[in-house]
Amino acid sequence: MSETIESYKLGKIQVTVSKTEKPNRLLISCFDGEFKSEFTVSEYEFQNYRRLMNQKITRAFSGESEED
């Protein structure tokens, strides 16, 4: 079982950050009560691009297009 590093809410979306078996990789799990999504990021990406990642998660769960 993976070890949870952090857990937080983005509006109604529950985000859980866990370690993976691969070094320097983190599993991001998102659940809004209906839909679940998981993806991996590097520790560097999580530490340095967390705000951008959170914006993409929020957009994805709201159904907005990622194109600007």
C-alpha positions as CSV (number, residue, x, y, z in Angstrom):
1,M,0.0,0.0,0.0
2,S,1.3,3.5,-0.8
3,E,2.1,6.0,1.9
4,T,0.0,9.1,1.8
5,I,2.1,12.2,2.0
6,E,-0.6,14.9,1.8
7,S,-4.4,15.2,1.4
8,Y,-6.3,18.4,0.6
9,K,-9.5,19.7,-1.0
10,L,-9.9,21.8,-4.1
11,G,-13.5,22.9,-3.7
12,K,-15.4,19.6,-3.8
13,I,-12.4,17.6,-5.2
14,Q,-10.5,15.5,-2.7
15,V,-6.8,15.3,-3.7
16,T,-4.5,12.7,-2.1
17,V,-0.7,12.6,-2.8
18,S,1.0,9.3,-2.2
19,K,4.4,7.8,-2.7
20,T,4.8,5.2,-5.5
21,E,7.2,2.3,-5.8
22,K,9.2,4.3,-8.4
23,P,11.8,6.7,-6.8
24,N,11.0,10.4,-7.1
25,R,7.4,9.7,-8.4
26,L,4.2,10.6,-6.7
27,L,0.6,9.4,-7.3
28,I,-2.0,12.1,-7.4
29,S,-5.6,10.8,-6.8
30,C,-8.5,13.0,-7.3
31,F,-12.2,12.3,-6.4
32,D,-15.2,14.6,-6.5
33,G,-17.8,12.1,-5.1
34,E,-18.6,10.9,-8.6
35,F,-15.5,10.7,-10.7
36,K,-12.0,9.5,-9.8
37,S,-8.8,10.3,-11.7
38,E,-5.2,9.3,-10.9
39,F,-1.9,10.3,-12.5
40,T,1.8,10.4,-11.5
41,V,4.1,13.4,-11.3
42,S,7.8,13.8,-10.3
43,E,8.5,15.2,-6.8
44,Y,10.0,18.2,-8.6
45,E,6.8,18.8,-10.6
46,F,4.7,18.6,-7.5
47,Q,6.9,21.0,-5.5
48,N,7.4,23.5,-8.3
49,Y,4.3,23.3,-10.4
50,R,1.7,22.5,-7.8
51,R,-0.4,25.6,-8.5
52,L,-0.6,24.8,-12.2
53,M,-1.4,21.1,-11.4
54,N,-4.2,22.2,-9.1
55,Q,-5.6,24.5,-11.9
56,K,-5.6,21.6,-14.4
57,I,-7.3,19.3,-11.9
58,T,-10.0,21.9,-11.2
59,R,-10.6,22.5,-14.9
60,A,-10.7,18.8,-15.7
61,F,-13.4,18.1,-13.1
62,S,-15.4,21.2,-14.1
63,G,-15.5,20.0,-17.8
64,E,-13.6,23.1,-19.1
65,S,-11.3,22.7,-22.1
66,E,-7.6,23.0,-21.4
67,E,-7.1,25.1,-24.5
68,D,-6.7,28.8,-24.0
